[in-house]
């Protein structure tokens, strides 16, 4: 089980890295800048003990008098050590200087000489200033490189997560209606927003630290090794070798627990989103039944579960830094006591401890990266679970592009089930010829809307086929199929945009003149310009069309279908929920929309389909009766019963 989890984690990391690949050039610049950070840090660590040693007294008094007497002090061991350090620095850093005796001569930018030890027995201030100048230069390079590294890597992280978000949106919108019928909308929103937000923060910061911190640690490690060899003090290496595992082990243990906890917390926040979405979208029912307090209690319950899980994660997360600091302080104090007992000088102690001090921050950053990655991996697991759940309708590589409708729509022996072994439709056979209006009636749940969904290929038939001009809809390009079909539903879908944008939805290249012409045919032009909507076609509709009446929304979607100008119309009775006057206006608009088109109409009000060429009566997923209005009335069967019941009402 453990091995499987490791492989899964590795696969998740690789999949995330795949989103970084398109930005490899910017990432390369960031990594090079990270190398400069590590190397410049190494230079400053090499200069630091030299600077500390420079301010320590040498006990070598400057010799005055004739030139030959001046050189007598060169035999002093302390002075020889200072001269050796200066010569080493000149060679290591290719400084424009040379040493003769106890005199240092700068060769650039101007020639300037000074005695390496002043009359007080201290190293000359000029040499200290020179060390300081090179230290500042190295530190400047480090900070500039750190800025470039941080900008490039965070840019890559932000763009990679933006691509993740686009991929999840594309993937979800390409799924079939069956996918959405089995998935809670609030959960989808949570996974597309909350989970990717966690990834965005973690990945954008983690890439910076992963390309920066290891190189800084490497620079510090090199400085430690060199200092230990130079001062023949290898105890620090032993302390480092013993301390690093003690730092890493608790971080790894806590990190794995953090990942599990945060994965559960993201599932709980998805439930919070789901409750909010359900209540907000159904707020009219909440108000009507005065259930605000009940909904609040239900929300408190799911919110409490989320908070409880988050507190567990925070508790573990906050343990990481104190644990590391405690281990680091103990190791440093033990080393200082050991060094003091061995008589280590201040410059030697600085050379040995400065790299450890400078390495602490990048080590801590790496620990934060590890815990942040575990937290983000919990979001990534849920992200890839969703993106791997593919219920999109497949499109064949050699799919046919159909540009026109010429003959007939045929439903051949079609059966369909949302759930296995529970058919909604069984063995349907009928044909809709070009120019015909075929209506379908039946009780609620008989499968009327499912037939329309199969024709539009929102679902695929479980068995049998739906063909247009003899071509199976499964063999057609989905885009070309949908261009042949216009849909006017019972529940109008209005987006939060202008009236013109809603009419032109699906026809983005439509001109304002074409939009207005479609609105006139749909009996919508008058209400748009009569002053009730101050900005006319540029008036905002509001969320779900909340600024429009029911009849206005219905006429807008009829205008949308007319503008698209499809040869086939699928109508789910758009007048059943309207008052009599508005119904008449919408029905007149539908009559105009149906002219010269092939129509498949789902009828709720039977009076609206009296002129249909054929009417299909569906009962329990099968065609029970077929005929026109007069024929079915004369047959005195199911249709007659439905008609009389509705008329009596």
C-alpha positions, -999 to +999 in steps of 0.1 A: +000+000+000+028+024+009+045+017-025+013+025-043+010+058-025+046+067-034+040+060-071+008+080-070+026+109-054+054+108-080+029+106-108+012+137-094+045+156-092+053+147-128+019+158-140+022+191-123+057+196-138+041+190-172+023+224-168+056+241-161+072+228-193+059+255-217+077+281-196+110+264-194+129+294-208+118+317-181+123+289-155+159+285-169+166+322-162+153+317-127+175+287-121+206+305-134+197+334-111+194+308-083+229+296-091+241+332-088+224+334-054+242+303-041+276+313-055+274+349-043+264+337-009+295+314-009+317+344-017+303+365+012+308+335+035+345+333+024+349+371+029+333+372+063+360+355+084+386+377+065+367+408+077+365+395+113+401+386+113+410+420+100+397+438+130+415+415+155+447+430+169+479+415+154+503+425+182+527+434+154+539+469+158+546+488+126+584+493+122+596+528+115+630+538+102+651+526+073+635+503+047+657+474+057+645+476+093+608+475+082+610+440+070+620+426+103+584+421+114+577+397+086+588+368+107+559+373+131+535+343+127+504+364+130+516+388+103+525+359+081+490+345+086+474+379+076+497+382+046+488+346+036+451+353+039+454+385+018+474+367-009+448+339-009+420+364-013+437+381-041+442+347-059+407+334-052+388+365-062+412+377-089+416+411-072+436+439-089+463+440-062+498+427-054+518+422-022+554+430-016+567+424+019+540+439+042+528+464+016+497+460-005+495+478-039+461+483-057+466+483-094+431+494-105+414+518-109+444+538-097+477+526-083+477+530-045+499+514-018+495+510+019+510+491+048+490+460+057+494+467+094+490+501+110+510+515+139+485+502+165+491+466+154+457+463+135+452+455+099+451+487+078+416+503+074+421+503+036+422+465+035+391+463+058+373+488+035+384+467+005+370+436+021+338+455+029+335+467-008+337+432-021+313+419+005+288+446-005+293+438-042+287+401-036+257+408-014+243+431-041+247+403-067+230+379-044+200+401-038+196+411-075+198+374-085+173+365-057+149+391-072+152+376-107+149+341-094+118+350-074+101+369-102+108+342-129+098+312-108+067+329-094+057+339-129+061+303-141+041+290-111+013+315-116+011+308-154+012+270-148-017+272-123-036+294-147-032+267-173-044+242-147-075+262-141-082+266-178-078+228-183-102+220-156-128+245-169-124+231-204-126+195-192-157+201-171-176+221-198-168+193-223-185+166-202-218+152-211-250+161-193-248+128-176-217+140-158-234+171-145-265+151-134-243+131-111-221+159-098-230+186-074-224+221-088-211+235-056-185+208-054-174+215-090-170+252-082-149+243-051-126+221-071-122+247-099-116+276-075-105+265-040-084+236-050-066+255-078-061+285-054-042+263-030-022+250-059-015+286-071-001+298-038+019+266-031+033+260-066+042+297-073+061+300-040+075+264-040+092+267-074+110+298-062+123+280-031+131+248-049+153+266-074+169+288-048+172+272-014+191+241-025+217+262-042+221+284-011+225+253+010+251+240-014+270+273-011+269+271+027+280+235+026+310+243+004+320+271+028+317+247+058+339+221+041+365+247+032+365+263+066+368+230+084+398+220+062+414+254+066+411+255+104+414+217+108+382+216+128+360+187+115+336+187+144+312+210+126+308+185+098+299+158+123+274+182+139+259+190+105+257+153+094+240+145+127+217+176+126+203+174+090+185+140+095+171+153+128+158+183+109+144+164+079+128+134+096+101+153+116+093+174+086+087+143+064+066+126+091+044+157+097+042+164+059+025+131+051+000+136+079-006+172+067-014+159+032-041+135+044-057+161+067-059+188+041-073+164+015-102+158+039-105+195+046-109+203+009-137+177+007-154+195+036-150+230+020-165+216-011-196+207+010-196+242+023-196+256-013-223+231-022-246+243+007-240+279-002-247+273-039-279+253-032-293+279-007-285+309-028-299+295-060-330+283-042-334+314-020-370+321-032-381+287-017-361+294+015-379+327+019-413+312+010-411+285+036-392+308+061-365+282+066-335+306+070-328+293+105-330+257+094-306+263+065-282+282+089-281+252+112-273+229+082-246+253+071-231+255+106-228+217+106-208+214+074-188+245+082-179+231+117-166+199+101-144+219+078-131+241+106-123+210+127-103+195+099-085+227+092-075+232+129-059+197+128-039+207+097-029+240+112-018+223+145+006+200+126+017+227+102+027+250+131+048+222+146+073+222+118+091+255+123+094+252+162+108+217+158+134+228+133+144+258+154+148+238+186+170+212+169+191+240+153+196+259+185+206+228+204+231+218+177+246+254+175+250+256+213+266+222+215+291+233+188+298+266+205+305+249+238+328+224+221+346+252+202+351+272+234+366+242+251+391+239+222+401+276+223+387+284+189+392+321+180+364+346+170+374+346+133+375+308+132+342+306+150+327+331+125+340+311+096+325+279+109+292+292+123+283+318+096+276+292+069+254+273+094+235+305+102+231+314+066+220+278+057+193+278+084+169+300+064+170+281+031+167+248+051+137+263+068+124+274+034+128+239+021+108+225+051+081+251+044+082+240+007+077+204+017+047+211+040+033+235+014+037+208-013+020+183+008-009+207+013-010+215-024-007+178-033-039+172-014-055+198-038-037+183-068-050+148-059-086+161-060-078+182-091-065+152-111-093+129-097-118+153-114-098+158-146-094+120-149-131+115-146-140+116-183-176+113-193-174+135-224-192+122-255-165+109-278-160+124-313-145+101-339-113+111-356-130+108-390-163+124-379-185+138-407-191+176-409-227+181-419-235+216-431-271+212-441-303+192-433-318+177-464-342+148-457-352+134-423-343+127-387-348+090-379-349+073-344-342+036-350-349+011-323-336+035-296-334+025-260-318+046-233-310+042-196-295+067-171-288+038-148-279+003-160-309-021-164-334+007-159-346+019-193-361+054-197-368+047-234-374+013-250-374+004-287-384+038-301-389+041-339-401+072-357-391+097-384-393+135-388-392+146-424-378+179-434-404+206-429-425+186-406-436+194-371-436+163-348-448+167-313-444+143-283-468+142-253-470+121-222-470+120-185-441+135-164-411+112-164-422+093-196-390+102-214-401+132-236-371+154-229-347+125-232-357+120-268-348+156-276-315+152-257-307+121-279-314+140-311-291+169-300-266+142-288-264+155-252-265+117-244-258+087-265-284+060-270-278+028-250-289+008-281-302+017-315-293+049-334-304+085-341-296+096-377-299+128-396-300+123-434-289+087-428-258+097-408-256+085-372-252+115-349-224+097-332-205+098-366-209+136-369-188+164-357-205+177-325-200+213-336-217+208-370-245+188-354-252+216-329-252+242-356-281+223-373-302+224-342-318+253-322-332+247-288-359+266-270-363+253-235-390+255-209-365+271-184-347+299-202-310+302-197-300+339-194-264+349-187-253+379-167-246+402-197-265+426-219-297+418-238-278+420-271-251+396-258-277+371-247-295+372-280-261+368-298-250+339-275-237+312-298-236+336-328-207+359-317-202+375-352-238+387-354-243+424-362-265+447-342-289+449-371-292+411-372-297+410-334-326+435-337-341+417-366-342+384-346-357+403-316-385+417-338-394+382-351-394+370-315-418+398-304-390+410-281-380+443-298-408+463-282-401+455-246-364+461-251-369+497-263-401+507-245-382+523-216-385+496-190-349+488-198-331+521-198-302+511-220-322+491-245-301+463-260-272+473-238-292+468-206-278+442-181-300+411-176-286+403-142-278+368-129-301+342-144-320+371-160-333+385-127-340+419-143-363+404-168-398+389-165-405+353-174-421+362-208-392+385-216-367+358-209-386+333-231-387+357-260-350+364-257-341+327-260-365+325-290-346+354-306-314+336-298-326+305-317-339+327-347-306+345-349-287+312-351-311+303-379-309+264-376-329+242-399-341+220-369-358+233-338-362+214-306-390+230-285-396+222-248-429+240-243-419+275-235-453+288-226-465+264-199-455+287-170-467+320-184-499+340-180-524+340-208-514+374-224-477+366-222-483+331-235-500+344-266-471+367-273-445+340-268-466+315-289-467+340-317-430+343-315-426+305-316-449+303-346-426+327-365-395+308-354-410+275-366-417+288-401-398+269-428-381+247-402-383+211-390-397+210-355-396+185-327-418+198-299-423+186-264-458+196-256-473+203-221-503+223-233-519+202-260-537+231-276-503+244-289-497+213-310-531+208-327-515+216-361-486+192-357-481+168-386-478+140-362-481+135-324-463+108-305-479+097-273-452+083-249-460+060-221-434+044-198-407+050-224-426+035-254-447+050-282-483+042-272-501+061-300-492+080-332-513+103-353-524+139-358-547+157-334-579+147-351-569+111-355-558+107-319-590+124-306-611+100-327-592+070-314-604+079-279-573+066-263-545+081-241-542+113-260-580+119-258-579+113-221-549+138-216-567+164-238-600+161-220-583+162-186-564+194-195-594+210-211-615+203-181-589+219-159 
